[in-house]
Amino acid sequence: MIRQAFTVALVALAAAACTRAAPDATPEGAVRLFVEKMETGAEDPHAMREAYQLLGPHARSNLKERADRASKGQGRRYEPYEMLAEGRFGLKFRPKTMTASILGEDAFVEVRGDGPEERATVHCVREAPAWRVEPELPDVQAPQRRGDGGL
């Protein structure tokens, strides 16, 4: 009986040790996955949705607000992931190395390519249990209202 319990515990421990961490379990992994999804967005209709899910709360909120405004102005419903412009969030070089500096719930991933000019810093935030990418997006500006005085 004890031997059987020990075997079951050993098998459970081995199975747990064999499981791989999710790709977005590290800041570097989240950035790598986000870049991959953005690069395949033109060919894969689901990639932009998946890229959107890899964004942090500030970026998702920003894109949701943009989608709401576009929906009101265009007469059709836009989804927040549709506000992701291909090429707008990708890197202009092929990443060779990524190194993260973690400061509490924030991380800054230094991405480097082949040349000295090929480098970028990507901000990430922890959204337990994963990391999310927080690109610098301009705040959505409130629409200008015309005054009652005409022009």
N, CA and C atoms as a LAMMPS dump frame, in Angstrom:
ITEM: TIMESTEP
0
ITEM: NUMBER OF ATOMS
453
ITEM: BOX BOUNDS ff ff ff
-5.0000000000000000e+02 5.0000000000000000e+02
-5.0000000000000000e+02 5.0000000000000000e+02
-5.0000000000000000e+02 5.0000000000000000e+02
ITEM: ATOMS id mol type element x y z
1 1 1 N 0.823 -1.192 0
2 1 2 C 0 0 0
3 1 3 C 0.865 1.253 0
4 2 1 N 1.865 1.283 0.881
5 2 2 C 2.766 2.429 0.945
6 2 3 C 3.562 2.535 -0.347
7 3 1 N 3.972 1.374 -0.848
8 3 2 C 4.739 1.358 -2.096
9 3 3 C 3.902 1.916 -3.245
10 4 1 N 2.619 1.559 -3.305
11 4 2 C 1.726 2.039 -4.355
12 4 3 C 1.534 3.555 -4.23
13 5 1 N 1.351 4.069 -3.028
14 5 2 C 1.192 5.505 -2.804
15 5 3 C 2.455 6.251 -3.206
16 6 1 N 3.614 5.655 -2.886
17 6 2 C 4.889 6.27 -3.25
18 6 3 C 5.024 6.332 -4.769
19 7 1 N 4.642 5.264 -5.461
20 7 2 C 4.719 5.228 -6.921
21 7 3 C 3.807 6.276 -7.543
22 8 1 N 2.587 6.39 -7.02
23 8 2 C 1.644 7.395 -7.528
24 8 3 C 2.206 8.801 -7.323
25 9 1 N 2.762 9.055 -6.162
26 9 2 C 3.346 10.37 -5.871
27 9 3 C 4.534 10.647 -6.788
28 10 1 N 5.359 9.652 -7.038
29 10 2 C 6.51 9.803 -7.911
30 10 3 C 6.085 10.094 -9.346
31 11 1 N 5.068 9.396 -9.828
32 11 2 C 4.557 9.628 -11.178
33 11 3 C 3.97 11.042 -11.287
34 12 1 N 3.231 11.477 -10.276
35 12 2 C 2.656 12.825 -10.291
36 12 3 C 3.748 13.879 -10.293
37 13 1 N 4.797 13.663 -9.522
38 13 2 C 5.912 14.593 -9.467
39 13 3 C 6.641 14.641 -10.807
40 14 1 N 6.845 13.506 -11.423
41 14 2 C 7.512 13.448 -12.726
42 14 3 C 6.674 14.142 -13.79
43 15 1 N 5.364 13.959 -13.745
44 15 2 C 4.483 14.611 -14.722
45 15 3 C 4.523 16.123 -14.552
46 16 1 N 4.549 16.582 -13.318
47 16 2 C 4.618 18.022 -13.063
48 16 3 C 5.94 18.591 -13.539
49 17 1 N 7.006 17.847 -13.392
50 17 2 C 8.323 18.312 -13.819
51 17 3 C 8.437 18.364 -15.337
52 18 1 N 7.661 17.553 -16.03
53 18 2 C 7.731 17.51 -17.485
54 18 3 C 6.882 18.577 -18.166
55 19 1 N 5.984 19.184 -17.44
56 19 2 C 5.148 20.199 -18.078
57 19 3 C 5.983 21.431 -18.345
58 20 1 N 5.749 22.027 -19.496
59 20 2 C 6.479 23.222 -19.877
60 20 3 C 5.717 24.449 -19.42
61 21 1 N 6.457 25.474 -19.114
62 21 2 C 5.835 26.739 -18.744
63 21 3 C 5.194 27.346 -19.99
64 22 1 N 4.148 28.104 -19.793
65 22 2 C 3.49 28.782 -20.905
66 22 3 C 4.479 29.736 -21.563
67 23 1 N 4.364 29.967 -22.871
68 23 2 C 5.294 30.871 -23.559
69 23 3 C 5.323 32.277 -22.962
70 24 1 N 4.205 32.726 -22.399
71 24 2 C 4.157 34.073 -21.839
72 24 3 C 4.416 34.087 -20.331
73 25 1 N 5.04 33.027 -19.82
74 25 2 C 5.365 32.956 -18.396
75 25 3 C 6.542 33.86 -18.044
76 26 1 N 7.283 34.302 -19.057
77 26 2 C 8.392 35.237 -18.851
78 26 3 C 8.152 36.458 -19.725
79 27 1 N 8.721 37.607 -19.363
80 27 2 C 8.571 38.786 -20.22
81 27 3 C 9.138 38.56 -21.622
82 28 1 N 10.294 37.89 -21.699
83 28 2 C 10.892 37.62 -23.01
84 28 3 C 9.97 36.752 -23.86
85 29 1 N 9.365 35.756 -23.232
86 29 2 C 8.449 34.872 -23.946
87 29 3 C 7.224 35.612 -24.445
88 30 1 N 6.698 36.528 -23.639
89 30 2 C 5.528 37.313 -24.054
90 30 3 C 5.871 38.191 -25.252
91 31 1 N 7.038 38.826 -25.222
92 31 2 C 7.457 39.681 -26.347
93 31 3 C 7.663 38.832 -27.593
94 32 1 N 8.333 37.711 -27.445
95 32 2 C 8.601 36.826 -28.589
96 32 3 C 7.285 36.357 -29.222
97 33 1 N 6.336 35.955 -28.387
98 33 2 C 5.045 35.476 -28.877
99 33 3 C 4.251 36.605 -29.535
100 34 1 N 4.279 37.8 -28.938
101 34 2 C 3.566 38.948 -29.505
102 34 3 C 4.126 39.293 -30.885
103 35 1 N 5.444 39.354 -31.007
104 35 2 C 6.073 39.67 -32.304
105 35 3 C 5.698 38.607 -33.332
106 36 1 N 5.715 37.347 -32.922
107 36 2 C 5.35 36.248 -33.828
108 36 3 C 3.914 36.403 -34.328
109 37 1 N 2.997 36.699 -33.427
110 37 2 C 1.587 36.849 -33.812
111 37 3 C 1.399 38.045 -34.73
112 38 1 N 2.08 39.148 -34.446
113 38 2 C 1.959 40.335 -35.294
114 38 3 C 2.523 40.072 -36.685
115 39 1 N 3.59 39.292 -36.767
116 39 2 C 4.197 38.988 -38.064
117 39 3 C 3.329 38.06 -38.905
118 40 1 N 2.551 37.189 -38.264
119 40 2 C 1.72 36.244 -39.019
120 40 3 C 0.279 36.736 -39.183
121 41 1 N -0.006 37.941 -38.715
122 41 2 C -1.365 38.473 -38.756
123 41 3 C -1.973 38.553 -40.144
124 42 1 N -1.163 38.81 -41.163
125 42 2 C -1.689 38.931 -42.524
126 42 3 C -2.174 37.583 -43.065
127 43 1 N -1.499 36.5 -42.686
128 43 2 C -1.867 35.178 -43.194
129 43 3 C -2.843 34.43 -42.295
130 44 1 N -2.792 34.706 -41.007
131 44 2 C -3.598 33.963 -40.046
132 44 3 C -4.638 34.887 -39.415
133 45 1 N -5.917 34.7 -39.716
134 45 2 C -6.948 35.598 -39.19
135 45 3 C -7.068 35.58 -37.662
136 46 1 N -6.609 34.528 -37.031
137 46 2 C -6.694 34.438 -35.569
138 46 3 C -5.497 35.075 -34.869
139 47 1 N -4.417 35.325 -35.605
140 47 2 C -3.187 35.827 -34.997
141 47 3 C -3.376 37.2 -34.366
142 48 1 N -4.148 38.086 -35.002
143 48 2 C -4.34 39.419 -34.434
144 48 3 C -5.157 39.339 -33.138
145 49 1 N -6.118 38.455 -33.091
146 49 2 C -6.873 38.26 -31.839
147 49 3 C -5.947 37.759 -30.74
148 50 1 N -5.077 36.829 -31.093
149 50 2 C -4.137 36.281 -30.125
150 50 3 C -3.122 37.342 -29.695
151 51 1 N -2.685 38.172 -30.634
152 51 2 C -1.757 39.261 -30.295
153 51 3 C -2.432 40.229 -29.33
154 52 1 N -3.694 40.526 -29.577
155 52 2 C -4.441 41.441 -28.696
156 52 3 C -4.505 40.885 -27.268
157 53 1 N -4.683 39.573 -27.133
158 53 2 C -4.751 38.954 -25.811
159 53 3 C -3.416 39.019 -25.072
160 54 1 N -2.337 39.235 -25.802
161 54 2 C -1.01 39.335 -25.195
162 54 3 C -0.684 40.752 -24.74
163 55 1 N -1.597 41.686 -24.981
164 55 2 C -1.388 43.072 -24.569
165 55 3 C -1.776 43.273 -23.108
166 56 1 N -1.168 44.261 -22.499
167 56 2 C -1.467 44.605 -21.122
168 56 3 C -2.777 45.363 -21.012
169 57 1 N -3.256 45.597 -19.8
170 57 2 C -4.559 46.221 -19.594
171 57 3 C -4.666 47.642 -20.156
172 58 1 N -3.605 48.423 -20.075
173 58 2 C -3.672 49.789 -20.608
174 58 3 C -3.828 49.764 -22.134
175 59 1 N -3.046 48.938 -22.797
176 59 2 C -3.123 48.835 -24.261
177 59 3 C -4.479 48.28 -24.699
178 60 1 N -4.987 47.27 -24.013
179 60 2 C -6.301 46.716 -24.38
180 60 3 C -7.395 47.767 -24.219
181 61 1 N -7.335 48.522 -23.13
182 61 2 C -8.328 49.576 -22.9
183 61 3 C -8.25 50.648 -23.982
184 62 1 N -7.039 51.027 -24.337
185 62 2 C -6.837 52.035 -25.375
186 62 3 C -7.433 51.567 -26.702
187 63 1 N -7.15 50.339 -27.089
188 63 2 C -7.654 49.82 -28.357
189 63 3 C -9.163 49.609 -28.324
190 64 1 N -9.709 49.275 -27.166
191 64 2 C -11.162 49.139 -27.043
192 64 3 C -11.828 50.492 -27.273
193 65 1 N -11.261 51.53 -26.677
194 65 2 C -11.824 52.868 -26.871
195 65 3 C -11.726 53.297 -28.332
196 66 1 N -10.636 52.988 -28.978
197 66 2 C -10.48 53.307 -30.403
198 66 3 C -11.507 52.54 -31.247
199 67 1 N -11.732 51.275 -30.9
200 67 2 C -12.711 50.469 -31.637
201 67 3 C -14.117 51.021 -31.435
202 68 1 N -14.447 51.442 -30.223
203 68 2 C -15.762 52.025 -29.966
204 68 3 C -15.974 53.291 -30.79
205 69 1 N -14.959 54.13 -30.84
206 69 2 C -15.068 55.369 -31.635
207 69 3 C -15.172 55.075 -33.129
208 70 1 N -14.382 54.142 -33.595
209 70 2 C -14.443 53.781 -35.015
210 70 3 C -15.807 53.197 -35.355
211 71 1 N -16.364 52.417 -34.446
212 71 2 C -17.677 51.815 -34.681
213 71 3 C -18.75 52.89 -34.816
214 72 1 N -18.697 53.896 -33.958
215 72 2 C -19.688 54.982 -34.021
216 72 3 C -19.546 55.789 -35.299
217 73 1 N -18.324 56.004 -35.722
218 73 2 C -18.086 56.836 -36.897
219 73 3 C -18.27 56.122 -38.224
220 74 1 N -18.137 54.805 -38.239
221 74 2 C -18.168 54.062 -39.507
222 74 3 C -19.46 53.291 -39.746
223 75 1 N -20.295 53.187 -38.744
224 75 2 C -21.561 52.491 -38.941
225 75 3 C -21.46 50.974 -38.913
226 76 1 N -20.368 50.446 -38.492
227 76 2 C -20.213 48.996 -38.303
228 76 3 C -19.409 48.769 -37.042
229 77 1 N -19.553 47.607 -36.459
230 77 2 C -18.871 47.29 -35.214
231 77 3 C -17.448 46.841 -35.483
232 78 1 N -16.492 47.505 -34.865
233 78 2 C -15.093 47.109 -34.915
234 78 3 C -14.724 46.467 -33.588
235 79 1 N -13.904 45.455 -33.651
236 79 2 C -13.387 44.8 -32.454
237 79 3 C -12.043 45.432 -32.105
238 80 1 N -11.697 45.444 -30.818
239 80 2 C -10.431 46.065 -30.424
240 80 3 C -9.209 45.488 -31.143
241 81 1 N -9.181 44.187 -31.393
242 81 2 C -8.024 43.601 -32.075
243 81 3 C -7.88 44.128 -33.495
244 82 1 N -8.983 44.611 -34.089
245 82 2 C -8.917 45.162 -35.435
246 82 3 C -8.187 46.511 -35.46
247 83 1 N -7.966 47.098 -34.324
248 83 2 C -7.246 48.36 -34.231
249 83 3 C -5.734 48.151 -34.248
250 84 1 N -5.302 46.893 -34.16
251 84 2 C -3.876 46.587 -34.261
252 84 3 C -3.472 46.687 -35.728
253 85 1 N -2.628 47.629 -36.02
254 85 2 C -2.165 47.797 -37.399
255 85 3 C -0.922 46.948 -37.608
256 86 1 N -0.949 46.127 -38.645
257 86 2 C 0.23 45.328 -38.958
258 86 3 C 1.39 46.271 -39.254
259 87 1 N 2.537 45.941 -38.707
260 87 2 C 3.705 46.779 -38.916
261 87 3 C 3.84 47.887 -37.883
262 88 1 N 2.759 48.289 -37.255
263 88 2 C 2.805 49.37 -36.269
264 88 3 C 3.458 48.899 -34.976
265 89 1 N 3.289 47.64 -34.623
266 89 2 C 3.79 47.129 -33.354
267 89 3 C 4.945 46.16 -33.515
268 90 1 N 5.274 45.809 -34.722
269 90 2 C 6.363 44.857 -34.928
270 90 3 C 7.713 45.535 -34.814
271 91 1 N 8.738 44.738 -34.78
272 91 2 C 10.092 45.264 -34.751
273 91 3 C 10.593 45.42 -36.178
274 92 1 N 11.456 46.387 -36.393
275 92 2 C 11.986 46.647 -37.729
276 92 3 C 13.232 45.809 -38.008
277 93 1 N 13.496 44.855 -37.127
278 93 2 C 14.645 43.981 -37.298
279 93 3 C 14.311 42.617 -36.721
280 94 1 N 15.116 41.646 -37.077
281 94 2 C 14.928 40.277 -36.589
282 94 3 C 15.608 40.154 -35.221
283 95 1 N 14.842 39.878 -34.154
284 95 2 C 15.443 39.761 -32.825
285 95 3 C 16.415 38.585 -32.734
286 96 1 N 17.565 38.847 -32.124
287 96 2 C 18.561 37.796 -31.888
288 96 3 C 18.618 37.436 -30.414
289 97 1 N 18.56 38.449 -29.545
290 97 2 C 18.587 38.19 -28.104
291 97 3 C 17.552 39.063 -27.402
292 98 1 N 17.07 38.564 -26.285
293 98 2 C 16.144 39.312 -25.44
294 98 3 C 16.569 39.112 -23.993
295 99 1 N 16.635 40.235 -23.27
296 99 2 C 17.02 40.2 -21.865
297 99 3 C 16.052 41.061 -21.08
298 100 1 N 15.466 40.506 -20.04
299 100 2 C 14.48 41.238 -19.246
300 100 3 C 15.077 41.736 -17.94
301 101 1 N 14.646 42.937 -17.569
302 101 2 C 14.915 43.486 -16.239
303 101 3 C 13.56 43.598 -15.562
304 102 1 N 13.364 42.838 -14.501
305 102 2 C 12.072 42.799 -13.823
306 102 3 C 12.131 43.68 -12.587
307 103 1 N 11.151 44.591 -12.491
308 103 2 C 11.025 45.493 -11.354
309 103 3 C 9.614 45.356 -10.808
310 104 1 N 9.415 44.401 -9.898
311 104 2 C 8.089 44.164 -9.34
312 104 3 C 7.145 43.61 -10.39
313 105 1 N 6.086 44.36 -10.671
314 105 2 C 5.081 43.926 -11.649
315 105 3 C 5.378 44.425 -13.056
316 106 1 N 6.473 45.145 -13.221
317 106 2 C 6.885 45.665 -14.527
318 106 3 C 8.162 44.976 -14.97
319 107 1 N 8.318 44.89 -16.277
320 107 2 C 9.558 44.362 -16.841
321 107 3 C 9.884 45.168 -18.094
322 108 1 N 11.155 45.284 -18.367
323 108 2 C 11.612 45.957 -19.574
324 108 3 C 12.51 44.972 -20.3
325 109 1 N 12.081 44.609 -21.51
326 109 2 C 12.798 43.609 -22.288
327 109 3 C 13.656 44.335 -23.316
328 110 1 N 14.951 44.131 -23.217
329 110 2 C 15.907 44.701 -24.175
330 110 3 C 16.025 43.695 -25.315
331 111 1 N 15.591 44.116 -26.502
332 111 2 C 15.618 43.258 -27.688
333 111 3 C 16.746 43.752 -28.586
334 112 1 N 17.605 42.833 -29.004
335 112 2 C 18.732 43.21 -29.859
336 112 3 C 18.741 42.363 -31.128
337 113 1 N 19.16 43.012 -32.21
338 113 2 C 19.324 42.33 -33.483
339 113 3 C 20.793 42.159 -33.798
340 114 1 N 21.119 42.154 -35.084
341 114 2 C 22.51 41.952 -35.494
342 114 3 C 23.379 43.184 -35.279
343 115 1 N 22.892 44.346 -35.69
344 115 2 C 23.705 45.55 -35.63
345 115 3 C 23.479 46.347 -34.361
346 116 1 N 24.38 47.295 -34.071
347 116 2 C 24.247 48.108 -32.856
348 116 3 C 23.006 49 -32.868
349 117 1 N 22.526 49.365 -34.046
350 117 2 C 21.319 50.19 -34.14
351 117 3 C 20.04 49.359 -34.017
352 118 1 N 20.176 48.062 -34.066
353 118 2 C 19.029 47.163 -33.968
354 118 3 C 18.782 46.792 -32.512
355 119 1 N 18.068 47.683 -31.831
356 119 2 C 17.712 47.418 -30.438
357 119 3 C 16.43 48.158 -30.117
358 120 1 N 15.687 47.571 -29.206
359 120 2 C 14.429 48.162 -28.754
360 120 3 C 14.194 47.724 -27.318
361 121 1 N 13.471 48.555 -26.581
362 121 2 C 13.077 48.206 -25.222
363 121 3 C 11.566 48.099 -25.199
364 122 1 N 11.064 46.971 -24.723
365 122 2 C 9.633 46.702 -24.703
366 122 3 C 9.181 46.595 -23.25
367 123 1 N 8.162 47.364 -22.903
368 123 2 C 7.603 47.348 -21.544
369 123 3 C 6.593 46.211 -21.437
370 124 1 N 6.67 45.469 -20.356
371 124 2 C 5.719 44.395 -20.065
372 124 3 C 5.192 44.575 -18.641
373 125 1 N 4.008 44.045 -18.397
374 125 2 C 3.429 44.053 -17.055
375 125 3 C 2.986 42.634 -16.707
376 126 1 N 3.058 42.34 -15.419
377 126 2 C 2.624 41.016 -14.962
378 126 3 C 1.106 41.035 -14.818
379 127 1 N 0.48 40.06 -15.417
380 127 2 C -0.958 39.845 -15.272
381 127 3 C -1.074 38.373 -14.912
382 128 1 N -0.998 38.107 -13.617
383 128 2 C -0.829 36.753 -13.102
384 128 3 C -1.691 35.756 -13.851
385 129 1 N -1.11 34.639 -14.227
386 129 2 C 0.254 34.195 -13.994
387 129 3 C 1.196 34.545 -15.152
388 130 1 N 0.765 35.371 -16.078
389 130 2 C 1.524 35.62 -17.298
390 130 3 C 2.043 37.056 -17.363
391 131 1 N 2.827 37.316 -18.394
392 131 2 C 3.317 38.655 -18.692
393 131 3 C 2.615 39.162 -19.934
394 132 1 N 2.37 40.457 -19.978
395 132 2 C 1.69 41.091 -21.105
396 132 3 C 2.511 42.27 -21.611
397 133 1 N 2.427 42.514 -22.901
398 133 2 C 3.177 43.581 -23.557
399 133 3 C 2.384 44.885 -23.464
400 134 1 N 3.055 45.963 -23.068
401 134 2 C 2.426 47.285 -22.97
402 134 3 C 3.15 48.261 -23.9
403 135 1 N 2.797 48.242 -25.187
404 135 2 C 3.454 49.185 -26.107
405 135 3 C 3.021 50.616 -25.793
406 136 1 N 3.852 51.558 -26.183
407 136 2 C 3.513 52.96 -25.978
408 136 3 C 2.471 53.36 -27.015
409 137 1 N 1.264 53.572 -26.553
410 137 2 C 0.183 54.02 -27.422
411 137 3 C -0.201 55.435 -27.008
412 138 1 N -0.424 56.312 -27.971
413 138 2 C -0.885 57.649 -27.586
414 138 3 C -2.274 57.557 -26.965
415 139 1 N -2.518 58.398 -25.973
416 139 2 C -3.835 58.428 -25.362
417 139 3 C -4.874 58.832 -26.391
418 140 1 N -6.06 58.303 -26.244
419 140 2 C -7.162 58.649 -27.137
420 140 3 C -7.652 60.031 -26.727
421 141 1 N -7.678 60.933 -27.675
422 141 2 C -8.097 62.307 -27.4
423 141 3 C -9.619 62.417 -27.503
424 142 1 N -10.188 63.218 -26.618
425 142 2 C -11.619 63.479 -26.674
426 142 3 C -11.921 64.252 -27.956
427 143 1 N -13.026 63.936 -28.622
428 143 2 C -13.335 64.645 -29.864
429 143 3 C -13.598 66.124 -29.587
430 144 1 N -13.184 66.97 -30.527
431 144 2 C -13.4 68.4 -30.427
432 144 3 C -14.865 68.693 -30.715
433 145 1 N -15.484 69.509 -29.876
434 145 2 C -16.863 69.904 -30.098
435 145 3 C -16.889 71.315 -30.615
436 146 1 N -17.743 71.518 -31.57
437 146 2 C -17.902 72.884 -32.084
438 146 3 C -18.741 73.684 -31.118
439 147 1 N -18.369 74.929 -30.971
440 147 2 C -19.161 75.825 -30.124
441 147 3 C -20.451 76.223 -30.827
442 148 1 N -21.396 76.777 -30.09
443 148 2 C -22.674 77.186 -30.668
444 148 3 C -22.543 78.438 -31.506
445 149 1 N -21.393 79.071 -31.519
446 149 2 C -21.215 80.326 -32.226
447 149 3 C -20.896 80.159 -33.696
448 150 1 N -21.076 78.976 -34.271
449 150 2 C -20.798 78.802 -35.705
450 150 3 C -19.378 78.372 -35.912
451 151 1 N -18.717 78.959 -36.898
452 151 2 C -17.358 78.579 -37.238
453 151 3 C -16.488 78.95 -36.117
